[in-house]
Amino acid sequence: MKTCLFLAATLAVAPALAAPESYTIDSRHTFPVFEVSHLGYSLQRGRFNKTSGKIVLDTAAKSGSVELTIDAASIDMGLEKWDEHMKGEDFFNVAKYPTMTFRSSKLLFSGDKVVGAEGEFTLLGVTQPLKVTFADFNCAMHPYAKKMACGGNAAAAIKRSAFGMTYGVPGIGDDVKLSIPVEAFKD
């Protein structure tokens, strides 16, 4: 009887002892997009074409981390001349600050589902706290790659002036919305 009770107790605790799983960001399906008001006429959007990073997930412990690095020089506004201006000192100053990063060691859960992350965002050498929300985050066997993958849609908002990017404010909006579709494969 004692053996049965020990086995039952061990099995009940086993899921809580599951090891964290590590996932590598799939740069082919992770493109951070931003939008900002342009002189009150329209919302202008741009994206970054090169990202890298890791997601560590422990669903049993409801914990994990996210590390995302964005190559600032991979900015894509749709026009080469506009891209060059955005890479310059007025905006992303890629010669001095080649990357932006988001690092979080706190994932937020609703039940068993990841719904956000709290961490720090670094832009132009300035680091500020940032809360990111996730919509539709899930993990499952990838139908084509035939291995586990996780993904979702991250969203956040920043004031670019908080990072020292003040060119054109207020005509070019200070409030920037970030949208990041994220996919990652299990290591």
Secondary structure, DSSP 8 states (H G I E B T S, - for coil): -HHHHHHHHHHHHGGGG---EEEEE-TTS---EEEEEETTTEEEEEEES-EEEEEEEETTTTEEEEEEEEEGGGEE-SSHHHHHHHHSTTTT-TTT--EEEEEEEEEEEETTEEEEEEEEEEETTEEEEEEEEEEEEEEEE-TTT-SEEEEEEEEEEEEGGGGT--TTTTTEEEEEEEEEEEEEEE-
